[in-house]
């Protein structure tokens, strides 16, 4: 699995519950990969790293880090998800995407948490 296929799997699990828009393009430098809209909205940057077994710090570009921090400071819901296998990942919330995370969650639990931000 790679980032692209992990993102496709994530989209397929979220899509029945709310609107989801892919934001990936050369014209959107720094904008997170996914925009979700329900009763509220949420932005998610998706990464994939199945090689690192310990703590992971998301590998965000300078523009991604600025975008996430600026939107979070405006009070918007911004998440960073690092998939660590096809079945789990680490979800970074509350501006903590510039820190190391170790708490791997099953994908089903991650989806539940993500939907809690938009439904």
N, C-alpha and C positions, 0 to 999 in steps of 0.2 A: 504494500500500500504506500501511497505517497500523498502529498498535500492535496493534490487535485482530486483524487478518488476519496480521500477522507472528507473533503468539503462536499462532494457529491452525495456521500452517504448522509452527512449531517443535514443537507438540504432536503433530502427525501424524507427524513424523520421529522423535520420541522414543518414542511409544506402543508400537510393536512390541517395544521392548527392555526396558522397565520400566514399573512403575505410575506414573501421573502424575495429579495432582489439581490442579484449578484452585482457587485460594484467594481469588479476587477476589469481594468482597462488601462492603457497607457496614459489616458487623459485624467486619471483620478489618482495621481501620486499622493500616497499617504492615506487615502481613504480606506477604511477597513473593507474586507472582502464581502461581507454580507450586511444588508439592511433588513431588519424585521419590523413589521408593523402589525399591531393588534389594537388593543385599547390604548397601549403606549407603544413607543418604538425603541429600538435597540440596534446598536452597531456591533458587529463581531469581526475581529481579525482572527483568521485561522492559520495556524502553523502546524507542522507535523514533524515529530522527532521520535522515531522508535529506537534510535541507537543509544540515547542517554538513559541510563537506568536510575540515576540519582536525581538530585535537584536540577530543575530546568528553569532557565530564564529565557523568555520568548525572544527570538532574534528579530526584533523590530528595526526597520530602517529609521534613520533620523526623522524623515517626514512622517512615517507611521507613528512614531513615538510622540511627535509634536501634535499630530492630528488627534490621537487618542487622549492625550493630556488636555488639550484645549477644549475638546468637546466634553470631557468629564468635568472640567472646571466650570463649564457652562451649565452643569446639572443634567447632562444627557447620560443615558445608559450606554456604557461602552464596556465590552468584554473582549478578552483575548483568550482563545482556546488553543492549547497545544495538544494535538492528538498524539498519543504515545503508542497506540496500536489501533487496530480496527475496532476495538471494543472498549477503549478507555482513553482518558485524557486528563489534563490539568486545566481547570478554568480559573482565569485571573480576573478579579473584579475589583471595584473600589480603587482604581488607580494603582493597583499593585503589580502591573505588568512589567515594571522595571525592577522587579525583585525575583528571587528564586522561589519556585514552588515545588513541592514534593507530593502533595495530596492528590493521587490519581483516583479518579472517579469512573465508575462504569458509564458508558455512553448514554444509557437510558436515564441515569440520574442527572447527567449533564443537560440532556434535553429538557428534563423537568425543571431544572434551575433556570435555563434560558427562557423557557416559556413563562416562568414566573415573572420575568421582567417585562413581558409584552401583553400577557392576558389579564 
